[in-house]
Amino acid sequence: MKRILYLLLLTAPLISADCQKEGENCHKNILFRNESPDTVILAYQSYIPFDTVQCRLDGQKIAPGAEDKSGTRSCLENGLAGGKILDFYLLDPATYKYDGAYYNCDSLNTAYTILKEYHLTLDELRSNNFTITYP
């Protein structure tokens, strides 16, 4: 019993050392503000596993004047390191339907009515304090 307790006490700091808390160098959320007079769909691109040619847009409605805080479990700084880009889109809710279908990533604009595209680097997110305002 003492061994188990000793192992737990020894491994807990090691396990928690990998979990970064949100702060100046670790952002886990992006705040989106819809300052337009219309409801929009904020959508992120998702791919078929192991295939970067077929993708779909998964999103949620954001009312006029509303905010949405989208996030991950890990730091955005880690996921976007090395110049990676975060892609997300604003869609017209009148034409958005989530049918679960995947489309050729190059032809998303024919499958959805895209109001605005965002392709942001870590530096661009930092410069806006991880906040995106539409329009």
PyMOL CGO cylinders between C-alpha atoms (Angstrom):
from pymol import cmd
from pymol.cgo import CYLINDER

trace = [
    CYLINDER, 0.00, 0.00, 0.00, 2.85, 2.37, 0.83, 0.3, 1, 1, 1, 1, 1, 1,
    CYLINDER, 2.85, 2.37, 0.83, 4.41, 1.62, -2.56, 0.3, 1, 1, 1, 1, 1, 1,
    CYLINDER, 4.41, 1.62, -2.56, 1.25, 2.61, -4.40, 0.3, 1, 1, 1, 1, 1, 1,
    CYLINDER, 1.25, 2.61, -4.40, 0.99, 5.84, -2.44, 0.3, 1, 1, 1, 1, 1, 1,
    CYLINDER, 0.99, 5.84, -2.44, 4.69, 6.55, -3.08, 0.3, 1, 1, 1, 1, 1, 1,
    CYLINDER, 4.69, 6.55, -3.08, 4.24, 5.89, -6.82, 0.3, 1, 1, 1, 1, 1, 1,
    CYLINDER, 4.24, 5.89, -6.82, 1.24, 8.21, -6.97, 0.3, 1, 1, 1, 1, 1, 1,
    CYLINDER, 1.24, 8.21, -6.97, 3.11, 10.96, -5.16, 0.3, 1, 1, 1, 1, 1, 1,
    CYLINDER, 3.11, 10.96, -5.16, 6.10, 10.53, -7.45, 0.3, 1, 1, 1, 1, 1, 1,
    CYLINDER, 6.10, 10.53, -7.45, 4.22, 10.41, -10.77, 0.3, 1, 1, 1, 1, 1, 1,
    CYLINDER, 4.22, 10.41, -10.77, 1.65, 13.17, -10.13, 0.3, 1, 1, 1, 1, 1, 1,
    CYLINDER, 1.65, 13.17, -10.13, 4.16, 16.03, -10.61, 0.3, 1, 1, 1, 1, 1, 1,
    CYLINDER, 4.16, 16.03, -10.61, 5.53, 14.37, -13.74, 0.3, 1, 1, 1, 1, 1, 1,
    CYLINDER, 5.53, 14.37, -13.74, 2.09, 14.02, -15.27, 0.3, 1, 1, 1, 1, 1, 1,
    CYLINDER, 2.09, 14.02, -15.27, 1.03, 17.54, -14.39, 0.3, 1, 1, 1, 1, 1, 1,
    CYLINDER, 1.03, 17.54, -14.39, 4.28, 19.00, -15.74, 0.3, 1, 1, 1, 1, 1, 1,
    CYLINDER, 4.28, 19.00, -15.74, 3.02, 18.28, -19.27, 0.3, 1, 1, 1, 1, 1, 1,
    CYLINDER, 3.02, 18.28, -19.27, -0.26, 20.17, -18.72, 0.3, 1, 1, 1, 1, 1, 1,
    CYLINDER, -0.26, 20.17, -18.72, 0.25, 23.85, -19.38, 0.3, 1, 1, 1, 1, 1, 1,
    CYLINDER, 0.25, 23.85, -19.38, -2.09, 26.35, -17.81, 0.3, 1, 1, 1, 1, 1, 1,
    CYLINDER, -2.09, 26.35, -17.81, -3.52, 29.15, -19.88, 0.3, 1, 1, 1, 1, 1, 1,
    CYLINDER, -3.52, 29.15, -19.88, -1.52, 32.34, -19.55, 0.3, 1, 1, 1, 1, 1, 1,
    CYLINDER, -1.52, 32.34, -19.55, 0.73, 34.75, -21.42, 0.3, 1, 1, 1, 1, 1, 1,
    CYLINDER, 0.73, 34.75, -21.42, 2.51, 31.98, -23.38, 0.3, 1, 1, 1, 1, 1, 1,
    CYLINDER, 2.51, 31.98, -23.38, -0.39, 29.55, -23.58, 0.3, 1, 1, 1, 1, 1, 1,
    CYLINDER, -0.39, 29.55, -23.58, -3.73, 30.46, -25.13, 0.3, 1, 1, 1, 1, 1, 1,
    CYLINDER, -3.73, 30.46, -25.13, -6.36, 27.76, -25.43, 0.3, 1, 1, 1, 1, 1, 1,
    CYLINDER, -6.36, 27.76, -25.43, -9.24, 29.87, -26.71, 0.3, 1, 1, 1, 1, 1, 1,
    CYLINDER, -9.24, 29.87, -26.71, -10.08, 32.24, -29.53, 0.3, 1, 1, 1, 1, 1, 1,
    CYLINDER, -10.08, 32.24, -29.53, -12.85, 34.75, -28.94, 0.3, 1, 1, 1, 1, 1, 1,
    CYLINDER, -12.85, 34.75, -28.94, -15.04, 35.50, -31.97, 0.3, 1, 1, 1, 1, 1, 1,
    CYLINDER, -15.04, 35.50, -31.97, -17.29, 38.57, -31.94, 0.3, 1, 1, 1, 1, 1, 1,
    CYLINDER, -17.29, 38.57, -31.94, -20.11, 38.92, -34.42, 0.3, 1, 1, 1, 1, 1, 1,
    CYLINDER, -20.11, 38.92, -34.42, -20.69, 42.66, -34.76, 0.3, 1, 1, 1, 1, 1, 1,
    CYLINDER, -20.69, 42.66, -34.76, -22.70, 42.28, -37.95, 0.3, 1, 1, 1, 1, 1, 1,
    CYLINDER, -22.70, 42.28, -37.95, -26.50, 42.60, -38.10, 0.3, 1, 1, 1, 1, 1, 1,
    CYLINDER, -26.50, 42.60, -38.10, -26.79, 38.99, -39.30, 0.3, 1, 1, 1, 1, 1, 1,
    CYLINDER, -26.79, 38.99, -39.30, -26.43, 35.55, -37.77, 0.3, 1, 1, 1, 1, 1, 1,
    CYLINDER, -26.43, 35.55, -37.77, -23.38, 33.71, -39.10, 0.3, 1, 1, 1, 1, 1, 1,
    CYLINDER, -23.38, 33.71, -39.10, -21.97, 30.21, -38.85, 0.3, 1, 1, 1, 1, 1, 1,
    CYLINDER, -21.97, 30.21, -38.85, -18.43, 30.00, -37.49, 0.3, 1, 1, 1, 1, 1, 1,
    CYLINDER, -18.43, 30.00, -37.49, -16.97, 26.86, -39.02, 0.3, 1, 1, 1, 1, 1, 1,
    CYLINDER, -16.97, 26.86, -39.02, -13.69, 25.01, -38.78, 0.3, 1, 1, 1, 1, 1, 1,
    CYLINDER, -13.69, 25.01, -38.78, -12.27, 22.75, -41.42, 0.3, 1, 1, 1, 1, 1, 1,
    CYLINDER, -12.27, 22.75, -41.42, -12.10, 19.05, -40.59, 0.3, 1, 1, 1, 1, 1, 1,
    CYLINDER, -12.10, 19.05, -40.59, -10.49, 16.39, -42.72, 0.3, 1, 1, 1, 1, 1, 1,
    CYLINDER, -10.49, 16.39, -42.72, -11.03, 12.73, -43.35, 0.3, 1, 1, 1, 1, 1, 1,
    CYLINDER, -11.03, 12.73, -43.35, -8.30, 11.10, -41.24, 0.3, 1, 1, 1, 1, 1, 1,
    CYLINDER, -8.30, 11.10, -41.24, -5.06, 10.75, -43.20, 0.3, 1, 1, 1, 1, 1, 1,
    CYLINDER, -5.06, 10.75, -43.20, -6.53, 12.67, -46.17, 0.3, 1, 1, 1, 1, 1, 1,
    CYLINDER, -6.53, 12.67, -46.17, -5.93, 16.38, -46.69, 0.3, 1, 1, 1, 1, 1, 1,
    CYLINDER, -5.93, 16.38, -46.69, -7.89, 16.50, -49.95, 0.3, 1, 1, 1, 1, 1, 1,
    CYLINDER, -7.89, 16.50, -49.95, -11.38, 15.77, -48.59, 0.3, 1, 1, 1, 1, 1, 1,
    CYLINDER, -11.38, 15.77, -48.59, -12.78, 18.03, -45.88, 0.3, 1, 1, 1, 1, 1, 1,
    CYLINDER, -12.78, 18.03, -45.88, -15.95, 19.53, -44.48, 0.3, 1, 1, 1, 1, 1, 1,
    CYLINDER, -15.95, 19.53, -44.48, -16.92, 22.54, -42.39, 0.3, 1, 1, 1, 1, 1, 1,
    CYLINDER, -16.92, 22.54, -42.39, -18.29, 21.94, -38.90, 0.3, 1, 1, 1, 1, 1, 1,
    CYLINDER, -18.29, 21.94, -38.90, -19.77, 24.98, -37.22, 0.3, 1, 1, 1, 1, 1, 1,
    CYLINDER, -19.77, 24.98, -37.22, -22.25, 26.67, -34.93, 0.3, 1, 1, 1, 1, 1, 1,
    CYLINDER, -22.25, 26.67, -34.93, -24.53, 29.70, -35.21, 0.3, 1, 1, 1, 1, 1, 1,
    CYLINDER, -24.53, 29.70, -35.21, -23.51, 33.02, -33.72, 0.3, 1, 1, 1, 1, 1, 1,
    CYLINDER, -23.51, 33.02, -33.72, -26.24, 35.64, -33.40, 0.3, 1, 1, 1, 1, 1, 1,
    CYLINDER, -26.24, 35.64, -33.40, -25.74, 39.35, -34.13, 0.3, 1, 1, 1, 1, 1, 1,
    CYLINDER, -25.74, 39.35, -34.13, -23.87, 41.03, -31.28, 0.3, 1, 1, 1, 1, 1, 1,
    CYLINDER, -23.87, 41.03, -31.28, -22.97, 37.67, -29.73, 0.3, 1, 1, 1, 1, 1, 1,
    CYLINDER, -22.97, 37.67, -29.73, -19.59, 36.15, -28.90, 0.3, 1, 1, 1, 1, 1, 1,
    CYLINDER, -19.59, 36.15, -28.90, -18.27, 32.62, -29.16, 0.3, 1, 1, 1, 1, 1, 1,
    CYLINDER, -18.27, 32.62, -29.16, -15.25, 31.29, -27.35, 0.3, 1, 1, 1, 1, 1, 1,
    CYLINDER, -15.25, 31.29, -27.35, -13.79, 28.30, -29.15, 0.3, 1, 1, 1, 1, 1, 1,
    CYLINDER, -13.79, 28.30, -29.15, -10.89, 26.40, -27.72, 0.3, 1, 1, 1, 1, 1, 1,
    CYLINDER, -10.89, 26.40, -27.72, -8.73, 23.36, -27.43, 0.3, 1, 1, 1, 1, 1, 1,
    CYLINDER, -8.73, 23.36, -27.43, -7.17, 21.40, -24.59, 0.3, 1, 1, 1, 1, 1, 1,
    CYLINDER, -7.17, 21.40, -24.59, -3.66, 22.27, -25.64, 0.3, 1, 1, 1, 1, 1, 1,
    CYLINDER, -3.66, 22.27, -25.64, -1.95, 25.60, -26.22, 0.3, 1, 1, 1, 1, 1, 1,
    CYLINDER, -1.95, 25.60, -26.22, -2.55, 27.19, -29.60, 0.3, 1, 1, 1, 1, 1, 1,
    CYLINDER, -2.55, 27.19, -29.60, 1.08, 28.29, -29.49, 0.3, 1, 1, 1, 1, 1, 1,
    CYLINDER, 1.08, 28.29, -29.49, 2.14, 24.62, -29.70, 0.3, 1, 1, 1, 1, 1, 1,
    CYLINDER, 2.14, 24.62, -29.70, -0.32, 23.69, -32.45, 0.3, 1, 1, 1, 1, 1, 1,
    CYLINDER, -0.32, 23.69, -32.45, 0.55, 26.68, -34.63, 0.3, 1, 1, 1, 1, 1, 1,
    CYLINDER, 0.55, 26.68, -34.63, 4.31, 26.61, -34.08, 0.3, 1, 1, 1, 1, 1, 1,
    CYLINDER, 4.31, 26.61, -34.08, 6.56, 26.59, -37.11, 0.3, 1, 1, 1, 1, 1, 1,
    CYLINDER, 6.56, 26.59, -37.11, 4.33, 28.80, -39.25, 0.3, 1, 1, 1, 1, 1, 1,
    CYLINDER, 4.33, 28.80, -39.25, 1.25, 26.57, -39.31, 0.3, 1, 1, 1, 1, 1, 1,
    CYLINDER, 1.25, 26.57, -39.31, -2.01, 28.27, -40.21, 0.3, 1, 1, 1, 1, 1, 1,
    CYLINDER, -2.01, 28.27, -40.21, -5.43, 28.06, -38.58, 0.3, 1, 1, 1, 1, 1, 1,
    CYLINDER, -5.43, 28.06, -38.58, -8.25, 28.03, -41.14, 0.3, 1, 1, 1, 1, 1, 1,
    CYLINDER, -8.25, 28.03, -41.14, -11.81, 28.92, -40.29, 0.3, 1, 1, 1, 1, 1, 1,
    CYLINDER, -11.81, 28.92, -40.29, -14.76, 30.34, -42.15, 0.3, 1, 1, 1, 1, 1, 1,
    CYLINDER, -14.76, 30.34, -42.15, -17.91, 32.40, -41.72, 0.3, 1, 1, 1, 1, 1, 1,
    CYLINDER, -17.91, 32.40, -41.72, -20.84, 30.88, -43.55, 0.3, 1, 1, 1, 1, 1, 1,
    CYLINDER, -20.84, 30.88, -43.55, -24.30, 32.04, -44.51, 0.3, 1, 1, 1, 1, 1, 1,
    CYLINDER, -24.30, 32.04, -44.51, -26.71, 30.12, -42.24, 0.3, 1, 1, 1, 1, 1, 1,
    CYLINDER, -26.71, 30.12, -42.24, -29.38, 30.11, -44.97, 0.3, 1, 1, 1, 1, 1, 1,
    CYLINDER, -29.38, 30.11, -44.97, -27.25, 27.80, -47.09, 0.3, 1, 1, 1, 1, 1, 1,
    CYLINDER, -27.25, 27.80, -47.09, -25.37, 25.89, -44.37, 0.3, 1, 1, 1, 1, 1, 1,
    CYLINDER, -25.37, 25.89, -44.37, -26.44, 22.35, -43.80, 0.3, 1, 1, 1, 1, 1, 1,
    CYLINDER, -26.44, 22.35, -43.80, -24.47, 19.83, -41.86, 0.3, 1, 1, 1, 1, 1, 1,
    CYLINDER, -24.47, 19.83, -41.86, -24.88, 16.66, -43.82, 0.3, 1, 1, 1, 1, 1, 1,
    CYLINDER, -24.88, 16.66, -43.82, -21.66, 14.98, -42.68, 0.3, 1, 1, 1, 1, 1, 1,
    CYLINDER, -21.66, 14.98, -42.68, -20.45, 14.86, -46.28, 0.3, 1, 1, 1, 1, 1, 1,
    CYLINDER, -20.45, 14.86, -46.28, -16.85, 15.54, -47.22, 0.3, 1, 1, 1, 1, 1, 1,
    CYLINDER, -16.85, 15.54, -47.22, -15.96, 17.66, -50.23, 0.3, 1, 1, 1, 1, 1, 1,
    CYLINDER, -15.96, 17.66, -50.23, -12.80, 18.41, -52.13, 0.3, 1, 1, 1, 1, 1, 1,
    CYLINDER, -12.80, 18.41, -52.13, -11.07, 21.05, -49.99, 0.3, 1, 1, 1, 1, 1, 1,
    CYLINDER, -11.07, 21.05, -49.99, -10.41, 23.21, -53.04, 0.3, 1, 1, 1, 1, 1, 1,
    CYLINDER, -10.41, 23.21, -53.04, -14.13, 23.40, -53.84, 0.3, 1, 1, 1, 1, 1, 1,
    CYLINDER, -14.13, 23.40, -53.84, -15.59, 24.32, -50.44, 0.3, 1, 1, 1, 1, 1, 1,
    CYLINDER, -15.59, 24.32, -50.44, -16.93, 27.56, -51.91, 0.3, 1, 1, 1, 1, 1, 1,
    CYLINDER, -16.93, 27.56, -51.91, -19.22, 25.55, -54.19, 0.3, 1, 1, 1, 1, 1, 1,
    CYLINDER, -19.22, 25.55, -54.19, -20.53, 23.41, -51.31, 0.3, 1, 1, 1, 1, 1, 1,
    CYLINDER, -20.53, 23.41, -51.31, -21.02, 26.33, -48.90, 0.3, 1, 1, 1, 1, 1, 1,
    CYLINDER, -21.02, 26.33, -48.90, -21.73, 30.07, -49.16, 0.3, 1, 1, 1, 1, 1, 1,
    CYLINDER, -21.73, 30.07, -49.16, -18.60, 31.46, -47.52, 0.3, 1, 1, 1, 1, 1, 1,
    CYLINDER, -18.60, 31.46, -47.52, -18.97, 35.02, -46.23, 0.3, 1, 1, 1, 1, 1, 1,
    CYLINDER, -18.97, 35.02, -46.23, -15.37, 35.36, -45.07, 0.3, 1, 1, 1, 1, 1, 1,
    CYLINDER, -15.37, 35.36, -45.07, -12.29, 33.15, -44.80, 0.3, 1, 1, 1, 1, 1, 1,
    CYLINDER, -12.29, 33.15, -44.80, -9.64, 33.42, -42.11, 0.3, 1, 1, 1, 1, 1, 1,
    CYLINDER, -9.64, 33.42, -42.11, -6.18, 31.90, -42.53, 0.3, 1, 1, 1, 1, 1, 1,
    CYLINDER, -6.18, 31.90, -42.53, -4.30, 33.06, -39.45, 0.3, 1, 1, 1, 1, 1, 1,
    CYLINDER, -4.30, 33.06, -39.45, -0.81, 32.48, -38.15, 0.3, 1, 1, 1, 1, 1, 1,
    CYLINDER, -0.81, 32.48, -38.15, 0.15, 32.53, -34.50, 0.3, 1, 1, 1, 1, 1, 1,
    CYLINDER, 0.15, 32.53, -34.50, 1.59, 36.04, -34.89, 0.3, 1, 1, 1, 1, 1, 1,
    CYLINDER, 1.59, 36.04, -34.89, -1.67, 37.31, -36.38, 0.3, 1, 1, 1, 1, 1, 1,
    CYLINDER, -1.67, 37.31, -36.38, -3.67, 35.79, -33.53, 0.3, 1, 1, 1, 1, 1, 1,
    CYLINDER, -3.67, 35.79, -33.53, -1.30, 37.33, -30.99, 0.3, 1, 1, 1, 1, 1, 1,
    CYLINDER, -1.30, 37.33, -30.99, -1.56, 40.76, -32.59, 0.3, 1, 1, 1, 1, 1, 1,
    CYLINDER, -1.56, 40.76, -32.59, -5.34, 40.63, -32.12, 0.3, 1, 1, 1, 1, 1, 1,
    CYLINDER, -5.34, 40.63, -32.12, -5.10, 39.23, -28.58, 0.3, 1, 1, 1, 1, 1, 1,
    CYLINDER, -5.10, 39.23, -28.58, -6.67, 35.97, -29.81, 0.3, 1, 1, 1, 1, 1, 1,
    CYLINDER, -6.67, 35.97, -29.81, -9.88, 37.84, -30.67, 0.3, 1, 1, 1, 1, 1, 1,
    CYLINDER, -9.88, 37.84, -30.67, -11.52, 37.97, -34.11, 0.3, 1, 1, 1, 1, 1, 1,
    CYLINDER, -11.52, 37.97, -34.11, -14.20, 40.56, -34.83, 0.3, 1, 1, 1, 1, 1, 1,
    CYLINDER, -14.20, 40.56, -34.83, -16.57, 40.29, -37.80, 0.3, 1, 1, 1, 1, 1, 1,
    CYLINDER, -16.57, 40.29, -37.80, -17.01, 42.21, -40.01, 0.3, 1, 1, 1, 1, 1, 1,
]
cmd.load_cgo(trace, "trace")
